[in-house]
């Protein structure tokens, strides 16, 4: 994270250090280097630390900061400057500790609050804004705080506030370069040039940091090609700008240019910029040879060699179906789409974010490149890979159709909406957090909805924002039709705002739209919201009864509350359990069907439903349920075996062949029986030669296997 560090240090160093920093500010590098070199010979440990920091000798600088802190343990200036060193090296925890110590040492020291704000912003903490504002309380003329508030506002989609804060910084200092960079970013998000860049380069012709800031905002707006161009310009002006080089490498990796990405990241590492993002990305790039690539003129599918034989027959046709759907619906062709599927979740998040530990992430889109978790990356039934893929592919087409000008809320909302259009089993589900937010009237006005994604103000707000954005798109489609959604896409493509998109396509003001949407949402959710506490208490009590195996009492309580919150799959899972204990199979089947309709993805529950449907003489329903399991977790051998058998009985031979091939890809313990199953399906499809091959493989695994011998004889005759 080195954004803004250089300028902030100006207010957190000694007088001699500030003189050197001013030379840097004006692009006078040789003079600045000489100035910093002189500081390294000082009798003061703090001055030496400043000198070595300016020369980018970070370890030596750190040693001297430690010595200076021992000499002056209550110096807020020293602690803040030291914290800025750690912040520049992306050691946020160490930096945060030092900034807090600085505030304890001097509660009026503005730069310490700004440093703390930066560390909080890296965690998307809502208190980042408060900390920067606190800096201005203690020093109203401290322009770097206005600069950072402008930066945070633009991150949150508040363009007007960003401009106001940037102008405040420039009014205090005509050399507030980072404020100018924020204003330049706003221009470049709308046009191809900005007068602010010329003004920045007149002050400092080598200020690559300005382009790094532009690159960051291009990234945030899905414009990865332009972000890469900005980061290239940043390191062209300042080859030592390690954090910009690191972001260049990460973004090259995101769009699939792994060879150059590795070179850029390796250079960062060897030049001692060894952030977690750099280290993890390099480790990931060492694994790219473990993947198969399947290409066609319109798509590229990248799957780990260990599971490509199993997954490709399911993912590839679903990918083609989704691409054809979106291409027709949005009338655009973004070119070749690349889908990457990762069997290790940590590899997936490092590949997409550069950092592990992002547990909730399922898929990410970078232009025409989509990366998702493989079904094996999580526990069976945790998510639907197909649902995730449709969601991410929607981003590809909408971002392309709007020329990368779509706001975050609309892109996410439309992707959630399209999930429900693709399958009623996916859709946008009302969860407990969302019910609580609706009850507390925490849904955001449409013009502020981006902020719910970027800087959440309460736990769970990001998920609530996904729900709200999806429902807004549902509402638009229901009231104004898909043509209105397409119209909004065209409005965004014309460099216009959400306010203009609503006016031009929905013919009302944002305030009127918010009221209409709230009225619509109230009708949709009134039952769940008004009875939520009653539902929760009833289900909790029923759970106690189920544990005590008192199914009659549990059943009565569930039946009394289930209609209050029909979006909850666990309600119907518990209901099915009650019917199972009572031996009521038809009712159990219906409860499991309701579980599936409510979005339940548990493999055990769905397998049981399919088995009971088959037993009840409902083979087509059983086939459909097993196929739905394959869209969630195609790693289950029993699912493929039973589905293959049902398909073969229904004379759907080619589909049966695929299921039996999937069994073999999972390396079954009874290889002979599995080869024989495939042979029978191939024989039914009149593929006699291949059927013989499979029979011979069965006999190779079990030479005395009589069913295989009999089929071989039949095939020979």
C-alpha positions as CSV (number, residue, x, y, z in Angstrom):
1,X,0.0,0.0,0.0
2,X,2.5,3.0,-0.5
3,X,-0.2,5.4,-1.8
4,X,0.2,8.8,-0.3
5,X,3.1,7.8,2.0
6,X,5.7,10.1,0.4
7,X,3.7,13.3,0.9
8,X,2.4,12.4,4.4
9,X,6.0,11.9,5.6
10,X,6.5,15.6,5.1
11,X,4.5,16.3,8.2
12,X,6.0,13.5,10.3
13,X,9.8,14.2,9.9
14,X,12.4,16.5,11.3
15,X,13.2,19.8,9.6
16,X,16.2,18.4,7.7
17,X,14.1,15.5,6.5
18,X,11.4,17.9,5.3
19,X,14.0,19.7,3.2
20,X,15.0,16.4,1.5
21,X,11.3,15.6,1.0
22,X,10.7,18.9,-0.7
23,X,13.4,18.1,-3.2
24,X,11.6,14.8,-3.9
25,X,8.3,16.6,-4.2
26,X,9.7,18.6,-7.1
27,X,11.4,15.7,-8.8
28,X,14.9,16.7,-8.0
29,X,16.1,13.2,-7.3
30,X,19.9,13.6,-7.4
31,X,19.7,16.5,-5.0
32,X,17.3,14.6,-2.8
33,X,19.6,11.6,-2.7
34,X,22.5,13.8,-1.6
35,X,20.3,15.3,1.0
36,X,19.2,12.0,2.4
37,X,22.8,10.7,2.2
38,X,23.9,13.6,4.4
39,X,21.2,12.7,7.0
40,X,22.6,9.2,7.3
41,X,25.8,10.7,8.7
42,X,23.9,12.6,11.4
43,X,24.4,12.1,15.2
44,X,20.6,11.8,15.5
45,X,19.2,8.3,15.1
46,X,15.9,9.9,13.9
47,X,17.7,11.9,11.2
48,X,19.6,8.8,10.1
49,X,16.3,6.9,9.9
50,X,14.9,9.6,7.7
51,X,17.9,9.5,5.5
52,X,17.9,5.7,5.0
53,X,14.2,5.8,4.4
54,X,14.6,8.4,1.7
55,X,17.3,6.2,0.1
56,X,14.9,3.2,0.4
57,X,17.3,1.2,2.6
58,X,14.4,0.0,4.7
59,X,16.1,-2.4,7.1
60,X,18.7,0.2,8.1
61,X,16.0,2.8,8.4
62,X,14.0,0.5,10.6
63,X,17.0,-0.2,12.9
64,X,17.5,3.6,13.3
65,X,13.9,4.3,14.0
66,X,14.0,1.6,16.7
67,X,17.1,3.4,18.2
68,X,15.4,6.8,18.0
69,X,12.3,5.5,19.7
70,X,14.4,4.2,22.6
71,X,16.0,7.6,22.9
72,X,12.7,9.5,22.7
73,X,10.0,7.0,23.8
74,X,7.2,9.6,23.9
75,X,7.8,11.2,20.5
76,X,4.7,11.2,18.4
77,X,6.8,12.5,15.4
78,X,9.2,9.5,15.6
79,X,6.5,6.9,16.0
80,X,4.4,8.3,13.2
81,X,7.4,8.4,10.8
82,X,8.3,4.9,11.8
83,X,4.7,3.8,11.2
84,X,4.8,5.3,7.7
85,X,7.8,3.1,7.0
86,X,5.8,0.0,8.0
87,X,2.8,1.3,6.1
88,X,4.9,1.7,2.9
89,X,6.1,-1.9,3.3
90,X,2.5,-3.1,3.8
91,X,3.0,-4.2,7.4
92,X,-0.3,-2.7,8.5
93,X,-0.5,-4.2,11.9
94,X,2.9,-2.8,13.0
95,X,2.0,0.5,11.4
96,X,-1.3,0.7,13.2
97,X,0.3,-0.1,16.6
98,X,2.8,2.8,16.1
99,X,0.2,5.3,15.0
100,X,-1.9,4.4,18.1
101,X,1.2,4.8,20.3
102,X,1.8,8.2,18.7
103,X,-1.8,9.3,19.5
104,X,-1.3,8.3,23.1
105,X,2.0,10.3,23.2
106,X,0.3,13.4,21.7
107,X,-3.4,13.3,21.1
108,X,-3.2,16.5,19.1
109,X,-0.7,15.2,16.5
110,X,-2.6,15.2,13.2
111,X,-0.2,13.0,11.1
112,X,-0.7,10.1,13.5
113,X,-4.5,10.2,12.9
114,X,-3.9,10.2,9.1
115,X,-1.5,7.2,9.4
116,X,-4.1,5.3,11.4
117,X,-6.8,6.2,8.8
118,X,-4.7,4.6,6.1
119,X,-4.2,1.4,8.0
120,X,-7.9,1.2,8.7
121,X,-8.7,1.9,5.0
122,X,-6.8,-1.2,4.0
123,X,-9.3,-3.2,5.9
124,X,-12.2,-1.2,4.5
125,X,-13.0,-0.1,8.1
126,X,-15.7,2.6,8.3
127,X,-13.6,4.3,11.0
128,X,-10.9,5.2,8.3
129,X,-12.9,8.3,7.5
130,X,-13.4,9.3,11.1
131,X,-9.6,9.0,11.8
132,X,-8.8,11.3,8.8
133,X,-11.4,13.8,9.9
134,X,-9.9,13.7,13.4
135,X,-6.6,14.8,11.9
136,X,-8.3,17.9,10.6
137,X,-9.9,18.6,14.0
138,X,-6.4,18.9,15.4
139,X,-4.9,20.7,12.4
140,X,-7.4,22.3,10.0
141,X,-4.6,23.2,7.6
142,X,-3.3,19.7,7.3
143,X,-4.0,19.2,3.6
144,X,-2.9,15.5,3.4
145,X,-6.0,14.6,5.4
146,X,-8.2,16.3,2.9
147,X,-6.3,14.5,0.1
148,X,-7.0,11.1,1.8
149,X,-10.6,11.9,2.5
150,X,-11.0,12.7,-1.3
151,X,-9.4,9.4,-2.0
152,X,-11.7,7.5,0.3
153,X,-14.8,9.3,-1.0
154,X,-14.0,8.4,-4.6
155,X,-13.4,4.8,-3.5
156,X,-16.9,4.9,-2.0
157,X,-18.4,6.3,-5.2
158,X,-19.0,9.7,-3.7
159,X,-17.6,11.8,-6.6
160,X,-19.0,15.2,-5.4
161,X,-17.5,14.7,-1.9
162,X,-14.2,13.6,-3.4
163,X,-14.0,16.7,-5.5
164,X,-14.9,18.9,-2.5
165,X,-12.2,17.4,-0.3
166,X,-9.6,17.5,-3.1
167,X,-10.3,21.2,-3.7
168,X,-10.0,21.9,0.0
169,X,-6.5,20.4,-0.1
170,X,-5.5,22.4,-3.1
171,X,-6.8,25.6,-1.5
172,X,-4.4,25.0,1.4
173,X,-1.5,23.9,-0.8
174,X,-1.2,24.5,-4.5
175,X,1.2,21.5,-4.5
176,X,-1.3,19.0,-3.1
177,X,-0.4,16.5,-5.8
178,X,-2.4,13.6,-4.5
179,X,-5.5,15.7,-4.4
180,X,-4.8,16.6,-8.1
181,X,-4.3,12.9,-8.8
182,X,-7.8,12.1,-7.4
183,X,-9.3,14.8,-9.6
184,X,-7.3,13.5,-12.6
185,X,-8.7,10.0,-11.8
186,X,-12.2,11.4,-11.9
187,X,-11.5,13.0,-15.3
188,X,-9.9,9.9,-16.8
189,X,-12.7,7.6,-15.7
190,X,-14.9,9.7,-18.0
191,X,-12.5,10.9,-20.7
192,X,-9.0,10.2,-22.3
193,X,-7.2,13.1,-20.7
194,X,-7.1,15.5,-17.7
195,X,-5.6,18.9,-17.2
196,X,-4.7,17.9,-13.7
197,X,-2.0,15.5,-14.9
198,X,-0.3,18.4,-16.7
199,X,-0.5,20.5,-13.5
200,X,0.9,17.6,-11.5
201,X,3.9,17.1,-13.8
202,X,4.7,20.8,-13.8
203,X,5.2,20.6,-10.1
204,X,7.0,17.2,-10.3
205,X,7.7,15.8,-13.7
206,X,8.7,12.5,-12.2
207,X,5.7,12.0,-9.9
208,X,4.7,8.4,-10.8
209,X,2.5,8.2,-7.7
210,X,-0.2,10.2,-9.6
211,X,-0.5,7.5,-12.2
212,X,-0.5,4.8,-9.5
213,X,-3.5,6.5,-7.9
214,X,-5.2,6.6,-11.3
215,X,-4.4,2.9,-11.7
216,X,-6.1,2.1,-8.4
217,X,-9.3,3.8,-9.5
218,X,-9.2,2.1,-12.9
219,X,-8.9,-1.2,-11.1
220,X,-11.9,-0.4,-8.8
221,X,-14.0,0.3,-11.9
222,X,-13.1,-3.0,-13.7
223,X,-10.9,-1.2,-16.2
224,X,-7.9,-3.5,-15.9
225,X,-6.3,-2.7,-19.2
226,X,-6.3,1.0,-18.4
227,X,-5.1,0.2,-14.9
228,X,-2.1,-1.7,-16.3
229,X,-1.3,1.3,-18.6
230,X,-1.4,3.7,-15.7
231,X,0.9,1.5,-13.5
232,X,3.3,1.2,-16.5
233,X,3.4,5.0,-16.7
234,X,3.9,5.2,-13.0
235,X,7.0,3.1,-13.0
236,X,8.2,4.7,-16.2
237,X,8.4,8.0,-14.3
238,X,9.7,6.4,-11.1
239,X,11.2,3.0,-11.6
240,X,11.7,2.6,-7.9
241,X,7.9,2.9,-7.2
242,X,7.7,-0.7,-6.0
243,X,4.0,-0.7,-5.0
244,X,3.0,0.4,-8.5
245,X,5.2,-2.3,-10.0
246,X,3.6,-4.8,-7.7
247,X,0.1,-3.7,-8.7
248,X,1.2,-3.9,-12.4
249,X,2.3,-7.5,-11.8
250,X,-0.9,-8.5,-10.0
251,X,-3.1,-7.0,-12.7
252,X,-1.1,-8.6,-15.5
253,X,-1.7,-11.9,-13.6
254,X,-5.4,-11.1,-13.4
255,X,-5.8,-10.8,-17.1
256,X,-3.8,-14.0,-17.8
257,X,-0.5,-12.4,-18.8
258,X,1.4,-14.6,-16.4
259,X,4.9,-14.5,-17.9
260,X,5.3,-10.7,-17.6
261,X,3.5,-10.7,-14.3
262,X,6.1,-13.1,-12.9
263,X,8.9,-10.8,-14.1
264,X,7.5,-7.7,-12.6
265,X,6.7,-9.3,-9.2
266,X,10.1,-11.0,-9.1
267,X,11.7,-7.7,-9.6
268,X,9.7,-6.3,-6.7
269,X,10.8,-9.2,-4.5
270,X,14.5,-8.9,-5.4
271,X,14.4,-5.1,-4.7
272,X,13.1,-5.9,-1.2
273,X,9.5,-5.0,-1.7
274,X,8.3,-8.3,-0.3
275,X,4.7,-7.7,0.6
276,X,2.3,-10.6,1.2
277,X,0.7,-9.8,-2.1
278,X,4.0,-10.1,-4.0
279,X,5.1,-13.3,-2.1
280,X,1.8,-15.1,-2.5
281,X,1.4,-14.1,-6.2
282,X,4.9,-15.5,-7.0
283,X,4.1,-18.7,-5.2
284,X,0.8,-19.0,-7.2
285,X,2.6,-18.4,-10.5
286,X,4.8,-21.3,-9.8
287,X,1.7,-23.6,-10.1
288,X,0.3,-22.5,-13.5
289,X,1.8,-25.5,-15.3
290,X,-0.6,-27.7,-13.3
291,X,-3.6,-26.6,-15.4
292,X,-5.0,-27.8,-18.7
293,X,-6.2,-25.2,-21.3
294,X,-9.1,-26.0,-23.6
295,X,-9.5,-23.3,-26.3
296,X,-11.9,-22.4,-29.0
297,X,-12.4,-19.1,-31.0
298,X,-14.8,-17.8,-28.4
299,X,-13.6,-19.2,-25.1
300,X,-10.7,-20.6,-23.1
301,X,-11.3,-23.0,-20.2
302,X,-8.5,-23.5,-17.6
303,X,-8.9,-26.4,-15.2
304,X,-6.5,-28.2,-13.0
305,X,-5.1,-31.4,-14.6
306,X,-6.3,-33.4,-11.5
307,X,-10.0,-32.7,-12.3
308,X,-10.2,-31.6,-15.9
309,X,-11.5,-35.0,-17.1
310,X,-14.4,-34.8,-14.6
311,X,-15.3,-31.2,-14.8
312,X,-14.9,-30.2,-18.4
313,X,-18.0,-32.1,-19.7
314,X,-20.1,-30.2,-17.2
315,X,-18.5,-26.7,-17.2
316,X,-17.9,-26.3,-20.9
317,X,-21.5,-26.7,-22.1
318,X,-22.8,-24.5,-19.2
319,X,-20.2,-21.9,-20.1
320,X,-21.3,-21.9,-23.7
321,X,-25.0,-21.7,-22.7
322,X,-24.3,-18.7,-20.5
323,X,-22.2,-16.9,-23.1
324,X,-24.9,-17.4,-25.8
325,X,-27.6,-16.1,-23.4
326,X,-25.8,-13.0,-22.4
327,X,-24.5,-12.2,-25.9
328,X,-28.1,-12.3,-27.3
329,X,-29.6,-10.5,-24.3
330,X,-27.1,-7.6,-24.2
331,X,-26.3,-7.6,-27.9
332,X,-22.5,-7.5,-27.4
333,X,-19.6,-9.8,-28.1
334,X,-16.6,-9.1,-25.8
335,X,-14.4,-11.5,-27.7
336,X,-12.7,-14.6,-26.2
337,X,-13.9,-15.3,-22.6
338,X,-11.5,-17.1,-20.3
339,X,-12.8,-19.2,-17.3
340,X,-10.3,-20.4,-14.7
341,X,-11.4,-23.0,-12.1
342,X,-9.3,-23.5,-9.0
343,X,-9.5,-26.6,-6.8
344,X,-7.7,-24.8,-3.9
345,X,-9.5,-21.8,-2.5
346,X,-6.3,-20.1,-1.3
347,X,-4.9,-20.4,-4.8
348,X,-8.0,-18.8,-6.2
349,X,-7.9,-15.8,-3.8
350,X,-4.2,-15.3,-4.3
351,X,-4.7,-15.4,-8.1
352,X,-7.5,-12.8,-7.9
353,X,-6.5,-10.6,-4.9
354,X,-2.9,-11.5,-4.3
355,X,-3.7,-12.3,-0.6
356,X,-5.1,-15.5,1.0
357,X,-7.7,-15.6,3.7
358,X,-10.8,-14.2,1.9
359,X,-13.1,-17.0,2.8
360,X,-16.4,-15.6,1.4
361,X,-15.2,-15.0,-2.1
362,X,-16.5,-17.5,-4.8
363,X,-15.7,-15.8,-8.1
364,X,-14.1,-12.7,-9.6
365,X,-14.2,-11.1,-13.0
366,X,-11.3,-9.2,-14.7
367,X,-12.5,-7.9,-18.0
368,X,-13.0,-11.0,-20.1
369,X,-11.2,-13.3,-17.5
370,X,-13.4,-15.0,-14.9
371,X,-11.9,-17.1,-12.0
372,X,-14.1,-19.2,-9.7
373,X,-13.7,-21.8,-7.0
374,X,-13.9,-25.4,-8.2
375,X,-16.5,-27.5,-6.4
376,X,-13.6,-29.3,-4.6
377,X,-12.4,-26.0,-3.2
378,X,-15.1,-26.1,-0.6
379,X,-17.2,-28.6,1.4
380,X,-19.8,-30.4,-0.7
381,X,-22.9,-28.3,-1.0
382,X,-21.3,-25.0,0.1
383,X,-22.2,-23.3,-3.2
384,X,-23.2,-23.9,-6.8
385,X,-20.3,-23.5,-9.2
386,X,-22.8,-23.0,-12.0
387,X,-24.6,-20.2,-10.2
388,X,-21.3,-18.5,-9.4
389,X,-20.2,-18.8,-13.1
390,X,-23.4,-17.3,-14.4
391,X,-23.0,-14.4,-11.9
392,X,-19.5,-13.6,-12.9
393,X,-20.1,-14.0,-16.7
394,X,-22.8,-11.4,-16.4
395,X,-20.1,-8.9,-15.2
396,X,-18.1,-9.7,-18.4
397,X,-21.0,-8.7,-20.7
398,X,-22.3,-5.8,-18.7
399,X,-18.9,-4.2,-18.1
400,X,-18.1,-4.6,-21.8
401,X,-21.5,-3.2,-22.9
402,X,-21.0,-0.1,-20.7
403,X,-17.3,0.4,-21.7
404,X,-16.3,-0.2,-18.1
405,X,-18.5,2.7,-16.9
406,X,-21.0,0.7,-14.9
407,X,-21.3,1.5,-11.1
408,X,-20.6,-1.3,-8.7
409,X,-24.1,-1.6,-7.4
410,X,-25.7,-2.0,-10.9
411,X,-23.2,-4.5,-12.1
412,X,-23.5,-6.7,-8.9
413,X,-27.3,-6.2,-8.8
414,X,-27.7,-7.2,-12.4
415,X,-25.5,-10.3,-11.9
416,X,-27.7,-11.4,-8.9
417,X,-30.8,-10.7,-11.0
418,X,-29.5,-12.8,-13.9
419,X,-28.8,-15.7,-11.5
420,X,-32.5,-15.9,-10.8
421,X,-33.4,-15.6,-14.5
422,X,-31.0,-18.5,-15.3
423,X,-32.5,-20.8,-12.6
424,X,-35.3,-20.2,-10.1
425,X,-33.3,-22.4,-7.7
426,X,-30.5,-19.7,-7.6
427,X,-32.2,-16.3,-7.3
428,X,-31.8,-13.7,-4.6
429,X,-32.7,-15.1,-1.2
430,X,-33.9,-13.1,1.8
431,X,-31.5,-14.0,4.7
432,X,-31.7,-13.1,8.4
433,X,-29.2,-10.3,8.1
434,X,-31.2,-8.7,5.4
435,X,-34.5,-9.1,7.3
436,X,-32.8,-7.3,10.2
437,X,-31.5,-4.5,7.9
438,X,-35.0,-4.0,6.4
439,X,-36.6,-4.0,9.8
440,X,-34.0,-1.3,11.0
441,X,-34.6,0.7,7.8
442,X,-30.9,0.3,6.8
443,X,-31.4,-0.1,3.1
444,X,-29.5,2.6,1.2
445,X,-30.8,5.2,-1.3
446,X,-29.9,4.1,-4.8
447,X,-27.4,6.9,-5.3
448,X,-25.5,5.8,-2.1
449,X,-25.6,2.0,-2.7
450,X,-22.0,1.8,-4.0
451,X,-20.9,2.7,-0.5
452,X,-22.5,-0.4,1.0
453,X,-20.1,-2.5,-1.1
454,X,-16.9,-0.5,-0.6
455,X,-17.1,0.8,3.0
456,X,-19.8,-1.0,5.0
457,X,-21.1,0.7,8.0
458,X,-22.2,-2.4,9.9
459,X,-21.4,-6.1,9.9
460,X,-23.1,-7.9,7.0
461,X,-23.8,-4.8,5.0
462,X,-22.0,-6.1,2.0
463,X,-24.4,-9.1,1.7
464,X,-27.3,-6.8,2.4
465,X,-26.1,-4.5,-0.5
466,X,-25.9,-7.5,-2.8
467,X,-29.5,-8.4,-1.9
468,X,-30.7,-4.9,-2.3
469,X,-29.0,-4.3,-5.6
470,X,-30.4,-7.6,-6.9
471,X,-33.9,-6.7,-5.8
472,X,-33.6,-3.3,-7.4
473,X,-32.9,-5.0,-10.8
474,X,-35.7,-7.4,-10.2
475,X,-38.0,-4.5,-9.5
476,X,-36.9,-2.6,-12.7
477,X,-37.4,-5.7,-14.8
478,X,-40.8,-6.4,-13.3
479,X,-42.1,-2.8,-13.6
480,X,-40.3,-1.4,-16.6
481,X,-39.1,-4.6,-18.4
482,X,-35.8,-5.8,-19.6
483,X,-35.7,-3.0,-22.1
484,X,-35.3,-0.5,-19.3
485,X,-32.3,-2.4,-17.9
486,X,-30.7,-2.4,-21.4
487,X,-31.5,1.3,-21.6
488,X,-29.7,1.9,-18.4
489,X,-26.7,0.0,-19.7
490,X,-26.6,2.3,-22.8
491,X,-26.9,5.4,-20.5
492,X,-23.9,4.3,-18.4
493,X,-22.0,3.6,-21.7
494,X,-22.6,7.2,-22.6
495,X,-20.7,8.4,-19.5
496,X,-23.8,9.3,-17.6
497,X,-24.7,8.9,-13.9
498,X,-27.1,6.7,-12.1
499,X,-29.4,9.8,-11.6
500,X,-29.4,10.2,-15.4
501,X,-29.9,6.5,-16.0
502,X,-33.0,6.5,-13.8
503,X,-34.4,9.7,-15.3
504,X,-33.9,8.6,-19.0
505,X,-35.1,5.0,-18.6
506,X,-37.5,4.9,-15.6
507,X,-38.7,8.5,-16.0
508,X,-38.6,9.5,-12.4
509,X,-36.2,11.0,-9.9
510,X,-33.9,8.9,-7.7
511,X,-36.0,10.0,-4.7
512,X,-39.2,8.8,-6.3
513,X,-37.5,5.6,-7.4
514,X,-36.3,5.0,-3.8
515,X,-39.9,5.4,-2.5
516,X,-41.4,3.1,-5.2
517,X,-38.7,0.5,-4.5
518,X,-39.3,0.7,-0.8
519,X,-43.0,0.2,-1.2
520,X,-42.4,-2.8,-3.5
521,X,-39.9,-4.3,-1.1
522,X,-42.2,-3.7,1.9
523,X,-45.0,-5.8,0.1
524,X,-42.5,-8.5,-0.8
525,X,-41.0,-8.8,2.6
526,X,-43.7,-7.7,5.0
527,X,-44.6,-11.3,6.0
528,X,-41.0,-12.2,6.8
529,X,-40.1,-8.9,8.5
530,X,-43.2,-8.7,10.7
531,X,-43.1,-12.4,11.8
532,X,-39.3,-12.9,11.9
533,X,-38.9,-13.0,15.6
534,X,-41.8,-15.4,15.9
535,X,-40.3,-17.6,13.1
536,X,-36.9,-17.6,14.8
537,X,-38.3,-18.5,18.2
538,X,-40.5,-21.3,16.7
539,X,-37.6,-22.8,14.8
540,X,-35.3,-22.6,17.9
541,X,-37.9,-24.4,20.0
542,X,-38.5,-27.0,17.2
543,X,-34.7,-27.7,17.1
544,X,-34.8,-28.5,20.8
545,X,-37.6,-31.0,20.2
546,X,-35.8,-32.6,17.3
547,X,-32.8,-33.2,19.4
548,X,-35.0,-34.8,22.0
549,X,-36.5,-36.9,19.1
550,X,-39.9,-35.4,19.8
551,X,-40.9,-35.2,16.2
552,X,-44.6,-34.5,16.8
553,X,-44.0,-31.4,18.8
554,X,-41.3,-30.2,16.4
555,X,-43.5,-30.8,13.4
556,X,-46.3,-28.7,15.0
557,X,-44.0,-25.8,15.7
558,X,-42.4,-25.8,12.2
559,X,-45.8,-26.0,10.5
560,X,-46.9,-23.0,12.6
561,X,-44.1,-20.8,11.4
562,X,-42.8,-22.1,8.1
563,X,-44.8,-19.8,5.9
564,X,-43.4,-16.7,7.8
565,X,-40.0,-17.2,6.2
566,X,-40.3,-19.5,3.2
567,X,-36.9,-18.4,1.8
568,X,-35.1,-20.3,4.5
569,X,-34.0,-23.8,3.3
570,X,-33.1,-25.0,6.8
571,X,-36.8,-24.7,7.8
572,X,-37.7,-27.3,5.2
573,X,-34.7,-29.5,6.0
574,X,-36.0,-29.7,9.6
575,X,-39.5,-30.3,8.3
576,X,-38.3,-33.2,6.1
577,X,-36.5,-34.6,9.2
578,X,-39.8,-34.6,11.1
579,X,-41.6,-36.4,8.3
580,X,-38.8,-38.9,8.1
581,X,-39.1,-39.7,11.8
582,X,-42.9,-40.1,11.4
583,X,-42.4,-42.4,8.3
584,X,-44.4,-40.1,6.0
585,X,-42.6,-40.4,2.7
586,X,-44.8,-38.3,0.4
587,X,-44.7,-35.4,2.9
588,X,-40.9,-35.9,3.3
589,X,-40.4,-35.7,-0.5
590,X,-42.4,-32.5,-0.7
591,X,-40.5,-31.0,2.2
592,X,-37.2,-31.8,0.5
593,X,-38.5,-30.3,-2.8
594,X,-39.3,-27.1,-0.9
595,X,-35.8,-27.2,0.6
596,X,-34.4,-27.3,-3.0
597,X,-36.8,-24.5,-4.1
598,X,-35.7,-22.3,-1.2
599,X,-32.1,-22.6,-2.5
600,X,-30.9,-25.5,-0.5
601,X,-27.6,-26.9,-1.9
602,X,-26.9,-29.7,0.6
603,X,-25.7,-32.7,-1.4
604,X,-26.9,-35.2,1.2
605,X,-30.4,-33.7,1.2
606,X,-30.6,-33.5,-2.6
607,X,-29.3,-37.0,-3.1
608,X,-31.9,-38.3,-0.6
609,X,-34.6,-36.4,-2.5
610,X,-33.5,-37.9,-5.9
611,X,-33.4,-41.4,-4.4
612,X,-36.9,-41.0,-3.0
613,X,-38.3,-39.6,-6.2
614,X,-36.9,-42.6,-8.1
615,X,-38.4,-45.0,-5.6
616,X,-41.7,-43.2,-5.8
617,X,-41.8,-43.8,-9.6
618,X,-40.8,-40.3,-10.6
619,X,-37.7,-40.9,-12.7
620,X,-37.8,-37.6,-14.6
621,X,-37.9,-35.7,-11.3
622,X,-35.1,-37.8,-10.0
623,X,-33.0,-37.2,-13.1
624,X,-33.6,-33.4,-12.7
625,X,-32.5,-33.5,-9.1
626,X,-29.4,-35.5,-9.8
627,X,-28.5,-33.0,-12.6
628,X,-28.9,-30.1,-10.2
629,X,-26.5,-31.8,-7.9
630,X,-24.0,-31.9,-10.7
631,X,-24.3,-28.1,-10.9
632,X,-23.4,-27.9,-7.3
633,X,-20.9,-30.7,-6.6
634,X,-20.1,-33.0,-9.5
635,X,-17.5,-34.9,-7.4
636,X,-20.1,-37.3,-6.0
637,X,-19.6,-40.8,-7.5
638,X,-23.0,-42.2,-6.4
639,X,-24.8,-39.3,-8.1
640,X,-23.2,-40.1,-11.4
641,X,-23.9,-43.9,-11.0
642,X,-27.6,-43.5,-10.2
643,X,-28.1,-40.7,-12.7
644,X,-26.4,-42.8,-15.4
645,X,-28.7,-45.7,-14.6
646,X,-31.8,-43.6,-14.8
647,X,-30.7,-42.0,-18.1
648,X,-29.9,-45.4,-19.6
649,X,-33.3,-46.7,-18.7
650,X,-34.9,-43.6,-20.3
651,X,-32.8,-44.3,-23.5
652,X,-30.9,-41.0,-23.0
653,X,-27.8,-42.9,-23.9
654,X,-25.4,-40.0,-24.7
655,X,-26.2,-38.4,-21.3
656,X,-25.7,-41.8,-19.6
657,X,-22.3,-42.2,-21.3
658,X,-21.2,-38.8,-19.8
659,X,-22.3,-39.9,-16.3
660,X,-20.4,-43.2,-16.5
661,X,-17.3,-41.4,-17.8
662,X,-17.5,-39.1,-14.8
663,X,-17.6,-42.2,-12.5
664,X,-14.3,-43.4,-14.0
665,X,-12.8,-39.9,-13.8
666,X,-13.4,-40.2,-10.0
667,X,-11.2,-43.4,-9.9
668,X,-13.8,-45.7,-8.4
669,X,-12.8,-48.6,-6.1
670,X,-14.8,-51.1,-8.4
671,X,-13.2,-50.2,-11.7
672,X,-14.5,-53.3,-13.4
673,X,-18.2,-52.5,-12.7
674,X,-17.7,-48.9,-13.7
675,X,-16.1,-49.8,-17.1
676,X,-18.9,-52.3,-17.6
677,X,-21.6,-49.6,-17.0
678,X,-19.9,-47.4,-19.5
679,X,-19.7,-50.3,-22.0
680,X,-23.4,-50.9,-21.7
681,X,-24.2,-47.3,-22.3
682,X,-21.9,-47.2,-25.3
683,X,-23.5,-50.3,-26.7
684,X,-27.0,-48.8,-26.3
685,X,-25.7,-45.8,-28.3
686,X,-24.4,-48.2,-31.0
687,X,-20.8,-47.3,-30.3
688,X,-19.7,-51.0,-30.5
689,X,-16.0,-50.6,-30.9
690,X,-15.7,-48.2,-27.8
691,X,-18.0,-50.6,-25.9
692,X,-15.6,-53.5,-26.5
693,X,-12.7,-51.4,-25.4
694,X,-14.5,-50.7,-22.1
695,X,-15.4,-54.4,-21.6
696,X,-11.7,-55.3,-22.1
697,X,-10.7,-52.7,-19.5
698,X,-13.3,-54.2,-17.1
699,X,-11.8,-57.7,-17.7
700,X,-8.3,-56.3,-17.2
701,X,-9.4,-55.1,-13.8
702,X,-11.2,-58.3,-13.0
703,X,-10.4,-61.2,-15.4
704,X,-13.2,-63.5,-14.1
705,X,-15.9,-60.8,-14.1
706,X,-18.8,-62.8,-15.6
707,X,-21.1,-59.9,-16.6
708,X,-18.2,-58.4,-18.6
709,X,-17.5,-61.8,-20.2
710,X,-21.1,-62.1,-21.2
711,X,-21.2,-58.6,-22.7
712,X,-18.0,-59.2,-24.6
713,X,-19.5,-62.4,-26.1
714,X,-22.6,-60.5,-27.1
715,X,-20.6,-57.7,-28.7
716,X,-18.4,-60.2,-30.6
717,X,-21.5,-62.0,-32.0
